[in-house]
Amino acid sequence: MGAKLRVYKRRIRSVTATKKITKAMEMIAASRIVKAQRQVAASTPYASELTRAVTAVATGSNTNHALTTEVENPTRAAILLITSDRGLAGGYSSNAIKAAEQLTERLKAEGKEVDAYIVGRKGVSYYAFRERKVVDSWTGFTDSPTYADAKAVAGPLIEAVQKDTAEGGVDELHIVFTEFVSMMTQTPVDDRLLPLSLDAKSGEDAEDAASSKTELLPLFDFEPSAEDVLDALLPRYVESRIYNALLQAAASKHAATRRAMKSATDNAEELIKSLSRLANAARQAEITQEISEIVGGASALADATAGSDK
């Protein structure tokens, strides 16, 4: 076997082994997406209804709560960035980081200082490589987050909002994560969690907004007080929103991994076909050369025999 043919066969074996790995990772990611989708579908209605309940309580009371009152001149904001602990997911983490960078620039343009809170090793590595300050970070659970993880993340953020800015607190809390739209579409989004927006017309079209003007608002009686009710509800609101964002990000990551691994598998198949064609051409060239050598040797032998007979 010629040297060139051995090189092609060795490369084919190497690419075939890689193809098996990427195919297995594609199948694993596909199986995890189903579970992640179910968790997103189960948590989204809870987060939406809790947000509506907190908004109703805040709207129906005259209490200036620390987590619902807009600061007149906000000077400091916190950004919670959700990335992945692992790679092999295409541009999943880099797209989320890019969205966080754009939000940071926008907040700085408004004259606000920005504190970074990071979920996922990819985001932590990005900030560490650039020697940028991170107030707090969490890793190790981005593939399958639990409510306990969301609660651990929400605690320091709620404390930061409740503190005065002179003591290291913040006036606003933003979150950047990747929203799971479909198996083929995952979109990085940024959303402001706190202070809670009390715009009752958000998400309504013009016709609904017009009809809501004539709708009577409910009256609320609070026991023991509106402030105590908000103290109990708002941490749950933040936790549920962060938990839903973590689940959305996990589903998006698995979908991105599946798509990246499928692309890698398809590329490996194309490379194997190309190398097989080159190997076949090399083998045919070797066979042709061997035939030519045999024919040439036989012709030379025949000429030598004919000369000796004379």
Solvent accessible surface area in square Angstrom, and as a share of the most:
residue,aa,sasa,rsa
1,M,135,0.60
2,G,25,0.24
3,A,66,0.51
4,K,130,0.55
5,L,7,0.03
6,R,116,0.42
7,V,62,0.36
8,Y,38,0.15
9,K,66,0.28
10,R,131,0.48
11,R,114,0.41
12,I,36,0.18
13,R,152,0.56
14,S,66,0.42
15,V,21,0.12
16,T,44,0.26
17,A,52,0.41
18,T,70,0.41
19,K,57,0.24
20,K,137,0.58
21,I,106,0.54
22,T,13,0.07
23,K,90,0.38
24,A,47,0.36
25,M,57,0.25
26,E,16,0.07
27,M,124,0.55
28,I,87,0.44
29,A,4,0.03
30,A,35,0.27
31,S,72,0.47
32,R,102,0.37
33,I,1,0.01
34,V,72,0.41
35,K,124,0.52
36,A,6,0.04
37,Q,67,0.30
38,R,169,0.62
39,Q,55,0.24
40,V,17,0.10
41,A,69,0.54
42,A,77,0.60
43,S,12,0.08
44,T,49,0.29
45,P,74,0.47
46,Y,120,0.46
47,A,5,0.04
48,S,53,0.34
49,E,93,0.42
50,L,20,0.10
51,T,30,0.17
52,R,156,0.57
53,A,42,0.33
54,V,0,0.00
55,T,25,0.15
56,A,38,0.30
57,V,16,0.09
58,A,9,0.07
59,T,69,0.40
60,G,34,0.32
61,S,16,0.10
62,N,156,0.80
63,T,46,0.27
64,N,131,0.67
65,H,10,0.05
66,A,65,0.50
67,L,1,0.01
68,T,11,0.06
69,T,55,0.32
70,E,99,0.44
71,V,66,0.38
72,E,159,0.71
73,N,112,0.57
74,P,37,0.23
75,T,72,0.42
76,R,55,0.20
77,A,0,0.00
78,A,1,0.00
79,I,6,0.03
80,L,0,0.00
81,L,1,0.00
82,I,2,0.01
83,T,1,0.00
84,S,1,0.00
85,D,16,0.08
86,R,144,0.52
87,G,30,0.29
88,L,110,0.55
89,A,6,0.05
90,G,67,0.65
91,G,35,0.33
92,Y,12,0.05
93,S,16,0.11
94,S,63,0.40
95,N,68,0.35
96,A,0,0.00
97,I,14,0.07
98,K,119,0.51
99,A,16,0.13
100,A,1,0.01
101,E,43,0.19
102,Q,110,0.49
103,L,1,0.01
104,T,9,0.05
105,E,113,0.51
106,R,115,0.42
107,L,5,0.03
108,K,109,0.46
109,A,91,0.71
110,E,100,0.45
111,G,59,0.56
112,K,23,0.10
113,E,102,0.46
114,V,34,0.20
115,D,14,0.07
116,A,12,0.09
117,Y,8,0.03
118,I,1,0.00
119,V,0,0.00
120,G,0,0.00
121,R,123,0.45
122,K,82,0.35
123,G,0,0.00
124,V,42,0.24
125,S,65,0.42
126,Y,48,0.18
127,Y,10,0.04
128,A,66,0.51
129,F,168,0.70
130,R,111,0.40
131,E,162,0.73
132,R,80,0.29
133,K,165,0.70
134,V,43,0.25
135,V,67,0.39
136,D,50,0.26
137,S,46,0.30
138,W,35,0.12
139,T,57,0.33
140,G,54,0.52
141,F,33,0.14
142,T,11,0.06
143,D,29,0.15
144,S,70,0.45
145,P,3,0.02
146,T,70,0.41
147,Y,77,0.29
148,A,72,0.56
149,D,30,0.16
150,A,0,0.00
151,K,108,0.46
152,A,57,0.44
153,V,0,0.00
154,A,0,0.00
155,G,30,0.29
156,P,44,0.28
157,L,1,0.00
158,I,15,0.08
159,E,103,0.46
160,A,7,0.05
161,V,13,0.08
162,Q,98,0.44
163,K,101,0.43
164,D,85,0.44
165,T,48,0.28
166,A,95,0.74
167,E,127,0.57
168,G,43,0.41
169,G,0,0.00
170,V,4,0.02
171,D,19,0.10
172,E,12,0.05
173,L,0,0.00
174,H,16,0.07
175,I,2,0.01
176,V,0,0.00
177,F,26,0.11
178,T,4,0.02
179,E,65,0.29
180,F,27,0.11
181,V,87,0.50
182,S,46,0.30
183,M,67,0.30
184,M,127,0.57
185,T,63,0.37
186,Q,30,0.14
187,T,58,0.34
188,P,41,0.26
189,V,41,0.24
190,D,59,0.30
191,D,52,0.27
192,R,76,0.28
193,L,1,0.00
194,L,0,0.00
195,P,4,0.02
196,L,8,0.04
197,S,66,0.43
198,L,69,0.35
199,D,83,0.43
200,A,76,0.59
201,K,89,0.38
202,S,76,0.49
203,G,90,0.87
204,E,73,0.33
205,D,86,0.45
206,A,87,0.67
207,E,137,0.62
208,D,71,0.37
209,A,18,0.14
210,A,60,0.46
211,S,68,0.44
212,S,34,0.22
213,K,154,0.65
214,T,117,0.68
215,E,116,0.52
216,L,168,0.84
217,L,135,0.67
218,P,90,0.56
219,L,178,0.88
220,F,79,0.33
221,D,151,0.78
222,F,47,0.20
223,E,151,0.68
224,P,98,0.61
225,S,43,0.27
226,A,12,0.09
227,E,91,0.41
228,D,66,0.34
229,V,36,0.21
230,L,0,0.00
231,D,68,0.35
232,A,62,0.48
233,L,44,0.22
234,L,0,0.00
235,P,25,0.16
236,R,111,0.41
237,Y,2,0.01
238,V,0,0.00
239,E,9,0.04
240,S,3,0.02
241,R,57,0.21
242,I,0,0.00
243,Y,41,0.16
244,N,19,0.10
245,A,2,0.02
246,L,3,0.01
247,L,2,0.01
248,Q,20,0.09
249,A,4,0.03
250,A,3,0.02
251,A,0,0.00
252,S,0,0.00
253,K,13,0.06
254,H,6,0.03
255,A,2,0.01
256,A,6,0.04
257,T,10,0.06
258,R,64,0.23
259,R,88,0.32
260,A,27,0.21
261,M,11,0.05
262,K,90,0.38
263,S,57,0.37
264,A,34,0.27
265,T,6,0.03
266,D,58,0.30
267,N,94,0.48
268,A,8,0.06
269,E,66,0.29
270,E,102,0.46
271,L,70,0.35
272,I,32,0.16
273,K,111,0.47
274,S,40,0.25
275,L,4,0.02
276,S,39,0.25
277,R,153,0.56
278,L,81,0.40
279,A,4,0.03
280,N,62,0.32
281,A,56,0.43
282,A,11,0.09
283,R,90,0.33
284,Q,116,0.52
285,A,60,0.47
286,E,41,0.18
287,I,85,0.43
288,T,84,0.49
289,Q,110,0.49
290,E,99,0.44
291,I,98,0.50
292,S,65,0.42
293,E,105,0.47
294,I,122,0.62
295,V,92,0.53
296,G,39,0.37
297,G,41,0.39
298,A,59,0.45
299,S,58,0.37
300,A,61,0.47
301,L,124,0.62
302,A,59,0.46
303,D,101,0.52
304,A,63,0.49
305,T,71,0.41
306,A,54,0.42
307,G,45,0.44
308,S,88,0.57
309,D,117,0.60
310,K,211,0.89
